[in-house]
Amino acid sequence: MAEPRLEVRWAEGTTRAVALFCHGGAAAGLEPPRERALSLVRMRAVEQFVAAAGADRGLTTCLLRYRLAGWNGDAADAFADTRWALERIAEEHGDVPVVLVGHSMGGRAVLRAGGAAAVTAVCALAPWTPPGEPVEHLRDRTVAILHGRGDRWVPSTLSAHFAVRARRAGVPVARFTVAGGHSMVRRAHAWHAFARDVVLAGAGFAPLRPDVAAALRAGGTEGLAVPLAA
């Protein structure tokens, strides 16, 4: 079986923080992801956008290339590969802050892996969060979720339920919705900018953007279904 690997885009100068990007996949799939898989192409575009905004501040970005295209039930292969990537990042960079960004299956993987010691924030884009996904390990992390209201591939109700459970467990979570579906093509810049802003704040390079900060301060279910401003 192939090994996971990282595509690395280095900071300009010393690495002061790392962002790890995890793309989508399938519920089941025992073949390696295709080189031109749309899920990989989409996440690479997000990673490149964020790298352009943070490289001169000391941000190194890593795009995870999974061993297998699927989550594959209890094997949770994407999660296992994400933990592998976090170990490699720690070996290379020490205890610098790490921000996780994931889309769809990758969103599930980064939320599951978000309790790792170095992780400061998790940005989940249209995450696939089936009922029962753990939340308690995220209590000391900033969690920001963005989901398309018209998503027919991964219904936005999944991340809504996840966010409510996380908030009740004491997790600092903010959740936003945007017009469009699962592919992050409609209003692509909004998706990219959201990830950029969460990463820069989690890395310590910028303050939290005001809408995220306000959503995190909200109580009850406020701040968990905020329409993303144009």
C-alpha positions as CSV (number, residue, x, y, z in Angstrom):
1,M,0.0,0.0,0.0
2,A,1.3,3.5,-0.9
3,E,2.4,5.8,2.0
4,P,0.7,9.1,2.6
5,R,2.8,12.1,1.7
6,L,2.8,15.9,2.0
7,E,3.1,18.5,-0.6
8,V,4.9,21.3,1.2
9,R,5.0,25.0,0.3
10,W,7.6,26.6,2.5
11,A,7.4,29.9,4.4
12,E,9.7,32.7,3.3
13,G,12.3,32.4,6.0
14,T,11.7,30.7,9.3
15,T,8.5,28.7,9.7
16,R,6.5,30.2,12.6
17,A,3.3,28.2,12.0
18,V,2.0,25.4,9.7
19,A,-1.4,24.9,8.0
20,L,-2.3,21.4,7.0
21,F,-4.9,21.0,4.2
22,C,-6.9,17.8,3.8
23,H,-9.1,17.2,0.7
24,G,-12.3,15.3,0.3
25,G,-12.9,11.7,-0.7
26,A,-15.5,9.0,-0.5
27,A,-17.2,6.9,2.2
28,A,-15.4,3.9,0.8
29,G,-12.5,3.6,-1.6
30,L,-9.4,1.3,-1.4
31,E,-7.6,2.9,-4.4
32,P,-5.3,5.9,-4.1
33,P,-6.9,9.2,-4.9
34,R,-6.7,10.1,-8.6
35,E,-4.1,12.8,-9.4
36,R,-6.7,15.0,-11.0
37,A,-9.5,14.2,-8.6
38,L,-11.7,17.3,-8.2
39,S,-11.5,17.1,-4.4
40,L,-7.7,17.4,-4.6
41,V,-7.8,20.2,-7.2
42,R,-10.2,22.2,-5.1
43,M,-8.2,21.9,-1.9
44,R,-5.0,22.7,-3.7
45,A,-6.5,25.9,-4.8
46,V,-7.5,26.8,-1.2
47,E,-4.0,25.9,0.0
48,Q,-2.3,28.0,-2.7
49,F,-4.5,31.0,-1.8
50,V,-3.7,30.7,1.9
51,A,0.0,30.2,1.2
52,A,0.1,33.4,-0.8
53,A,-1.3,35.4,2.1
54,G,0.9,33.8,4.8
55,A,4.2,32.7,3.4
56,D,5.9,36.1,4.0
57,R,4.7,36.0,7.7
58,G,6.3,32.6,8.3
59,L,3.5,30.2,7.3
60,T,4.4,26.9,5.8
61,T,1.5,25.0,4.2
62,C,1.2,21.3,3.7
63,L,-1.3,19.5,1.4
64,L,-1.9,15.9,2.6
65,R,-2.0,13.2,-0.1
66,Y,-3.9,10.2,1.3
67,R,-3.0,6.6,0.8
68,L,-6.6,5.7,-0.1
69,A,-9.5,7.7,-1.5
70,G,-12.0,6.5,1.1
71,W,-12.7,6.9,4.8
72,N,-13.4,3.1,4.9
73,G,-15.5,2.6,8.1
74,D,-13.7,1.9,11.3
75,A,-10.4,2.1,9.5
76,A,-10.9,5.9,9.3
77,D,-8.0,6.0,6.8
78,A,-8.2,9.8,6.2
79,F,-8.0,10.4,9.9
80,A,-5.1,8.0,10.3
81,D,-3.2,9.8,7.5
82,T,-4.0,13.2,9.1
83,R,-2.4,12.0,12.4
84,W,0.6,10.8,10.4
85,A,0.9,14.2,8.9
86,L,0.8,15.9,12.2
87,E,3.6,13.7,13.5
88,R,5.7,14.6,10.5
89,I,5.0,18.3,11.0
90,A,6.0,18.0,14.7
91,E,9.2,16.2,13.7
92,E,10.1,18.9,11.2
93,H,9.0,22.1,12.9
94,G,8.8,21.4,16.6
95,D,6.0,23.0,18.6
96,V,4.9,25.7,16.2
97,P,1.1,26.4,16.0
98,V,-0.7,24.2,13.5
99,V,-4.0,25.0,11.9
100,L,-6.1,22.3,10.2
101,V,-8.2,22.9,7.1
102,G,-10.3,20.2,5.6
103,H,-13.1,19.8,3.0
104,S,-15.8,17.2,3.1
105,M,-14.1,13.9,4.2
106,G,-11.1,16.0,5.0
107,G,-13.3,18.1,7.2
108,R,-14.2,15.1,9.2
109,A,-10.6,14.1,9.4
110,V,-9.4,17.5,10.7
111,L,-12.2,17.7,13.2
112,R,-11.4,14.2,14.5
113,A,-7.6,15.1,14.6
114,G,-8.1,18.6,16.1
115,G,-7.2,17.5,19.6
116,A,-3.5,17.1,18.8
117,A,-1.2,19.1,21.0
118,A,0.0,21.6,18.4
119,V,-3.4,22.4,16.9
120,T,-4.8,25.8,17.7
121,A,-7.7,26.0,15.3
122,V,-9.7,23.9,12.9
123,C,-11.4,25.2,9.7
124,A,-13.9,22.7,8.4
125,L,-15.4,23.4,4.9
126,A,-18.6,21.5,4.2
127,P,-17.5,18.8,6.6
128,W,-18.9,15.3,6.5
129,T,-19.8,14.8,10.2
130,P,-22.1,11.8,10.7
131,P,-24.0,11.5,13.9
132,G,-21.8,10.4,16.8
133,E,-18.6,12.1,15.7
134,P,-16.5,13.0,18.8
135,V,-16.5,16.7,20.0
136,E,-15.1,16.8,23.5
137,H,-11.4,16.8,22.4
138,L,-11.9,20.2,20.7
139,R,-12.7,22.1,23.8
140,D,-9.4,24.1,23.8
141,R,-9.4,24.7,20.0
142,T,-11.1,27.4,17.8
143,V,-13.5,25.6,15.4
144,A,-14.8,27.4,12.4
145,I,-17.2,25.7,10.0
146,L,-18.5,26.9,6.6
147,H,-21.2,25.0,4.7
148,G,-23.2,25.5,1.5
149,R,-26.9,25.8,2.2
150,G,-27.7,23.9,-1.0
151,D,-25.2,21.1,-0.4
152,R,-26.8,17.9,-1.7
153,W,-23.7,15.7,-1.3
154,V,-23.1,16.4,2.4
155,P,-26.3,18.0,3.8
156,S,-25.6,21.1,5.8
157,T,-27.8,19.7,8.6
158,L,-24.9,17.3,9.5
159,S,-22.5,20.1,10.4
160,A,-25.4,22.0,12.1
161,H,-26.0,19.1,14.4
162,F,-22.2,18.7,15.0
163,A,-21.8,22.4,15.9
164,V,-24.7,22.2,18.4
165,R,-23.2,19.2,20.1
166,A,-19.8,20.8,20.1
167,R,-21.1,24.0,21.6
168,R,-23.0,22.1,24.3
169,A,-19.7,20.3,25.1
170,G,-17.9,23.6,25.7
171,V,-16.1,23.8,22.3
172,P,-15.5,27.4,21.0
173,V,-17.3,26.8,17.6
174,A,-18.6,29.2,15.0
175,R,-20.6,28.0,12.0
176,F,-21.5,29.9,8.8
177,T,-23.6,29.1,5.8
178,V,-23.2,30.3,2.2
179,A,-25.2,30.1,-1.0
180,G,-24.2,27.1,-3.2
181,G,-23.4,23.4,-2.9
182,H,-20.6,21.1,-2.0
183,S,-18.0,21.9,-4.6
184,M,-16.9,25.4,-3.3
185,V,-17.1,26.7,-6.8
186,R,-20.0,29.2,-6.3
187,R,-18.5,32.2,-4.4
188,A,-15.2,30.4,-4.4
189,H,-13.4,33.5,-3.1
190,A,-15.6,33.5,0.0
191,W,-14.6,29.9,0.8
192,H,-10.9,30.7,0.2
193,A,-11.0,34.0,2.2
194,F,-12.7,32.2,5.1
195,A,-10.0,29.6,5.2
196,R,-7.3,32.2,4.9
197,D,-8.7,34.3,7.8
198,V,-9.1,31.3,10.1
199,V,-5.6,30.1,9.4
200,L,-4.0,33.5,9.9
201,A,-5.8,34.0,13.2
202,G,-5.0,30.5,14.4
203,A,-1.4,30.9,13.5
204,G,-1.2,34.1,15.5
205,F,-0.6,36.4,12.5
206,A,-3.9,38.3,12.6
207,P,-6.8,38.8,14.9
208,L,-10.0,36.8,14.5
209,R,-12.2,38.4,11.8
210,P,-15.1,40.2,13.4
211,D,-17.9,37.8,12.2
212,V,-16.0,34.8,13.5
213,A,-15.2,36.4,16.8
214,A,-18.9,37.4,17.3
215,A,-20.1,34.0,16.5
216,L,-17.7,32.4,19.0
217,R,-18.9,34.8,21.7
218,A,-22.6,33.9,21.1
219,G,-24.5,31.6,23.4
220,G,-26.9,28.8,22.9
221,T,-27.4,28.1,19.3
222,E,-26.6,31.7,18.2
223,G,-23.5,31.9,16.0
224,L,-24.0,28.4,14.5
225,A,-25.9,29.2,11.4
226,V,-24.7,32.7,10.4
227,P,-25.1,33.6,6.7
228,L,-21.7,34.6,5.4
229,A,-21.7,38.2,4.4
230,A,-21.0,39.1,0.8
